[in-house]
Amino acid sequence: GDRGFVQIVRTHDLQPVYAYPQCDASIRSLAITHDQK
């Protein structure tokens, strides 16, 4: 997002799966595959 923070959540129960470390710049786009860990 605009604060440089991305969190991946499961779609069926919205539980957090993974959080990327915060960065200094805003994040405009993120592409991952279904098996990305």
C-alpha distance matrix in Angstrom:
0.0 3.8 5.4 5.5 5.7 6.4 9.3 11.9 14.2 17.7 18.2 21.6 21.1 17.4 18.2 15.7 16.8 14.8 12.1 11.3 12.2 9.9 10.3 11.2 9.3 5.9 5.2 6.7 8.7 10.0 13.6 15.6 19.1 20.5 22.1 19.3 19.5
3.8 0.0 3.8 5.6 7.5 9.6 12.7 15.6 17.8 21.3 21.8 25.2 24.5 20.7 21.5 19.0 20.3 18.1 15.0 13.8 13.7 10.7 10.2 9.8 7.7 4.4 6.1 7.6 10.8 12.8 16.5 18.8 22.5 24.1 25.6 22.6 22.8
5.4 3.8 0.0 3.8 5.6 8.9 11.8 15.2 17.6 21.3 22.4 25.5 24.4 20.5 20.7 17.9 19.3 16.8 13.3 12.2 11.3 7.8 8.0 7.8 7.3 5.6 7.7 10.4 13.1 14.3 18.0 19.7 23.3 24.8 25.9 22.6 22.2
5.5 5.6 3.8 0.0 3.8 6.8 10.3 13.6 16.6 20.2 21.6 25.0 24.1 20.3 20.2 17.0 17.6 14.7 11.2 9.2 8.4 5.3 4.9 6.0 5.5 4.5 5.4 9.0 11.0 11.6 15.2 16.8 20.5 22.3 23.0 19.6 19.2
5.7 7.5 5.6 3.8 0.0 3.8 6.8 10.3 13.1 16.9 18.5 21.7 20.6 16.9 16.5 13.2 14.0 11.3 7.8 6.7 6.8 4.8 6.8 9.2 9.2 7.8 7.4 10.6 11.7 11.3 14.6 15.4 18.9 20.1 20.8 17.5 16.8
6.4 9.6 8.9 6.8 3.8 0.0 3.8 6.7 9.9 13.5 15.2 18.5 17.8 14.1 13.9 10.8 11.1 8.6 5.9 5.5 7.7 7.4 9.4 12.3 11.8 9.9 7.9 10.3 10.1 8.8 11.7 12.1 15.4 16.4 17.2 14.2 13.7
9.3 12.7 11.8 10.3 6.8 3.8 0.0 3.8 6.5 10.2 12.3 15.3 14.3 10.8 10.2 7.0 7.6 5.9 4.2 6.3 9.1 9.8 12.6 15.6 15.5 13.6 11.5 13.5 12.8 10.9 12.9 12.4 15.0 15.1 15.8 13.3 12.4
11.9 15.6 15.2 13.6 10.3 6.7 3.8 0.0 3.8 7.0 9.3 12.5 12.1 9.0 8.7 6.0 5.5 5.1 6.1 8.3 11.8 13.2 15.6 18.8 18.3 16.3 13.6 14.9 13.3 10.7 11.6 10.2 12.2 11.7 12.7 10.7 10.3
14.2 17.8 17.6 16.6 13.1 9.9 6.5 3.8 0.0 3.8 6.3 9.0 8.3 5.3 5.4 4.3 5.1 7.1 8.8 11.7 15.0 16.3 19.0 22.0 21.6 19.3 16.8 17.7 16.2 13.8 14.4 12.8 14.0 12.6 13.8 12.8 12.4
17.7 21.3 21.3 20.2 16.9 13.5 10.2 7.0 3.8 0.0 3.8 5.8 6.0 4.9 5.5 6.5 6.5 9.5 12.1 14.9 18.4 19.9 22.6 25.7 25.1 22.7 20.0 20.5 18.6 16.0 15.7 13.7 13.9 11.5 13.0 13.1 13.0
18.2 21.8 22.4 21.6 18.5 15.2 12.3 9.3 6.3 3.8 0.0 3.8 5.8 5.3 7.9 9.6 10.2 12.9 15.0 17.6 21.1 22.1 24.6 27.4 26.3 23.6 20.8 20.7 18.7 16.7 16.3 14.8 14.9 12.5 14.8 15.3 15.9
21.6 25.2 25.5 25.0 21.7 18.5 15.3 12.5 9.0 5.8 3.8 0.0 3.8 6.0 8.3 11.1 11.9 15.2 17.6 20.6 23.9 25.2 27.8 30.7 29.9 27.1 24.4 24.4 22.5 20.5 19.9 18.2 17.7 14.8 16.8 17.8 18.2
21.1 24.5 24.4 24.1 20.6 17.8 14.3 12.1 8.3 6.0 5.8 3.8 0.0 3.8 5.5 9.1 10.7 14.2 16.3 19.7 22.7 23.9 26.9 29.7 29.3 26.7 24.4 24.8 23.4 21.4 21.4 19.6 19.7 17.0 18.5 19.0 18.6
17.4 20.7 20.5 20.3 16.9 14.1 10.8 9.0 5.3 4.9 5.3 6.0 3.8 0.0 3.8 6.5 8.8 11.7 13.2 16.5 19.4 20.3 23.3 26.0 25.5 23.0 20.8 21.4 20.3 18.4 18.9 17.6 18.3 16.3 17.9 17.6 17.2
18.2 21.5 20.7 20.2 16.5 13.9 10.2 8.7 5.4 5.5 7.9 8.3 5.5 3.8 0.0 3.8 6.4 9.5 11.4 15.0 17.8 19.2 22.4 25.4 25.5 23.4 21.3 22.6 21.4 19.1 19.7 17.9 18.6 16.5 17.2 16.7 15.5
15.7 19.0 17.9 17.0 13.2 10.8 7.0 6.0 4.3 6.5 9.6 11.1 9.1 6.5 3.8 0.0 3.8 6.0 7.6 11.3 14.0 15.5 18.8 22.0 22.3 20.5 18.5 20.1 19.0 16.7 17.5 15.8 17.0 15.5 15.9 14.6 13.1
16.8 20.3 19.3 17.6 14.0 11.1 7.6 5.5 5.1 6.5 10.2 11.9 10.7 8.8 6.4 3.8 0.0 3.8 7.1 10.3 13.4 15.7 18.8 22.3 22.5 21.0 18.6 20.2 18.5 15.6 15.8 13.5 14.3 12.7 12.5 11.3 9.5
14.8 18.1 16.8 14.7 11.3 8.6 5.9 5.1 7.1 9.5 12.9 15.2 14.2 11.7 9.5 6.0 3.8 0.0 3.8 6.6 9.8 12.3 15.3 18.9 19.3 18.2 16.0 18.1 16.6 13.6 14.3 12.3 13.9 13.3 12.8 10.4 8.2
12.1 15.0 13.3 11.2 7.8 5.9 4.2 6.1 8.8 12.1 15.0 17.6 16.3 13.2 11.4 7.6 7.1 3.8 0.0 3.8 6.5 8.7 11.8 15.3 16.0 15.1 13.3 16.0 15.2 12.8 14.4 13.2 15.7 15.8 15.5 12.6 10.7
11.3 13.8 12.2 9.2 6.7 5.5 6.3 8.3 11.7 14.9 17.6 20.6 19.7 16.5 15.0 11.3 10.3 6.6 3.8 0.0 3.8 6.4 8.8 12.5 13.2 12.9 11.1 14.1 13.4 11.1 13.0 12.4 15.3 16.3 15.9 12.4 10.8
12.2 13.7 11.3 8.4 6.8 7.7 9.1 11.8 15.0 18.4 21.1 23.9 22.7 19.4 17.8 14.0 13.4 9.8 6.5 3.8 0.0 3.8 6.4 10.1 11.8 12.4 11.7 15.2 15.3 13.6 16.0 15.7 18.7 20.0 19.4 15.8 13.9
9.9 10.7 7.8 5.3 4.8 7.4 9.8 13.2 16.3 19.9 22.1 25.2 23.9 20.3 19.2 15.5 15.7 12.3 8.7 6.4 3.8 0.0 3.8 7.0 8.8 9.5 9.8 13.5 14.5 13.7 16.8 17.3 20.7 22.2 22.0 18.5 17.1
10.3 10.2 8.0 4.9 6.8 9.4 12.6 15.6 19.0 22.6 24.6 27.8 26.9 23.3 22.4 18.8 18.8 15.3 11.8 8.8 6.4 3.8 0.0 3.8 5.7 7.6 8.5 12.2 13.6 13.5 16.7 17.8 21.4 23.4 23.4 19.6 18.7
11.2 9.8 7.8 6.0 9.2 12.3 15.6 18.8 22.0 25.7 27.4 30.7 29.7 26.0 25.4 22.0 22.3 18.9 15.3 12.5 10.1 7.0 3.8 0.0 3.8 6.9 9.3 12.7 14.9 15.6 19.1 20.7 24.4 26.6 26.8 23.1 22.4
9.3 7.7 7.3 5.5 9.2 11.8 15.5 18.3 21.6 25.1 26.3 29.9 29.3 25.5 25.5 22.3 22.5 19.3 16.0 13.2 11.8 8.8 5.7 3.8 0.0 3.8 6.5 9.4 11.9 13.4 17.0 19.2 23.0 25.4 26.0 22.5 22.4
5.9 4.4 5.6 4.5 7.8 9.9 13.6 16.3 19.3 22.7 23.6 27.1 26.7 23.0 23.4 20.5 21.0 18.2 15.1 12.9 12.4 9.5 7.6 6.9 3.8 0.0 3.8 6.4 9.4 11.4 15.2 17.6 21.4 23.6 24.8 21.5 21.7
5.2 6.1 7.7 5.4 7.4 7.9 11.5 13.6 16.8 20.0 20.8 24.4 24.4 20.8 21.3 18.5 18.6 16.0 13.3 11.1 11.7 9.8 8.5 9.3 6.5 3.8 0.0 3.8 5.9 7.6 11.4 13.9 17.7 20.0 21.2 18.0 18.7
6.7 7.6 10.4 9.0 10.6 10.3 13.5 14.9 17.7 20.5 20.7 24.4 24.8 21.4 22.6 20.1 20.2 18.1 16.0 14.1 15.2 13.5 12.2 12.7 9.4 6.4 3.8 0.0 3.8 7.1 10.5 13.8 17.3 19.8 21.6 18.8 20.1
8.7 10.8 13.1 11.0 11.7 10.1 12.8 13.3 16.2 18.6 18.7 22.5 23.4 20.3 21.4 19.0 18.5 16.6 15.2 13.4 15.3 14.5 13.6 14.9 11.9 9.4 5.9 3.8 0.0 3.8 6.8 10.2 13.7 16.3 18.2 15.6 17.4
10.0 12.8 14.3 11.6 11.3 8.8 10.9 10.7 13.8 16.0 16.7 20.5 21.4 18.4 19.1 16.7 15.6 13.6 12.8 11.1 13.6 13.7 13.5 15.6 13.4 11.4 7.6 7.1 3.8 0.0 3.8 6.6 10.3 12.9 14.5 11.8 13.6
13.6 16.5 18.0 15.2 14.6 11.7 12.9 11.6 14.4 15.7 16.3 19.9 21.4 18.9 19.7 17.5 15.8 14.3 14.4 13.0 16.0 16.8 16.7 19.1 17.0 15.2 11.4 10.5 6.8 3.8 0.0 3.8 7.0 10.0 11.9 9.7 12.4
15.6 18.8 19.7 16.8 15.4 12.1 12.4 10.2 12.8 13.7 14.8 18.2 19.6 17.6 17.9 15.8 13.5 12.3 13.2 12.4 15.7 17.3 17.8 20.7 19.2 17.6 13.9 13.8 10.2 6.6 3.8 0.0 3.8 6.7 8.1 6.0 9.0
19.1 22.5 23.3 20.5 18.9 15.4 15.0 12.2 14.0 13.9 14.9 17.7 19.7 18.3 18.6 17.0 14.3 13.9 15.7 15.3 18.7 20.7 21.4 24.4 23.0 21.4 17.7 17.3 13.7 10.3 7.0 3.8 0.0 3.8 5.4 5.2 8.9
20.5 24.1 24.8 22.3 20.1 16.4 15.1 11.7 12.6 11.5 12.5 14.8 17.0 16.3 16.5 15.5 12.7 13.3 15.8 16.3 20.0 22.2 23.4 26.6 25.4 23.6 20.0 19.8 16.3 12.9 10.0 6.7 3.8 0.0 3.8 5.7 8.8
22.1 25.6 25.9 23.0 20.8 17.2 15.8 12.7 13.8 13.0 14.8 16.8 18.5 17.9 17.2 15.9 12.5 12.8 15.5 15.9 19.4 22.0 23.4 26.8 26.0 24.8 21.2 21.6 18.2 14.5 11.9 8.1 5.4 3.8 0.0 3.8 6.3
19.3 22.6 22.6 19.6 17.5 14.2 13.3 10.7 12.8 13.1 15.3 17.8 19.0 17.6 16.7 14.6 11.3 10.4 12.6 12.4 15.8 18.5 19.6 23.1 22.5 21.5 18.0 18.8 15.6 11.8 9.7 6.0 5.2 5.7 3.8 0.0 3.8
19.5 22.8 22.2 19.2 16.8 13.7 12.4 10.3 12.4 13.0 15.9 18.2 18.6 17.2 15.5 13.1 9.5 8.2 10.7 10.8 13.9 17.1 18.7 22.4 22.4 21.7 18.7 20.1 17.4 13.6 12.4 9.0 8.9 8.8 6.3 3.8 0.0
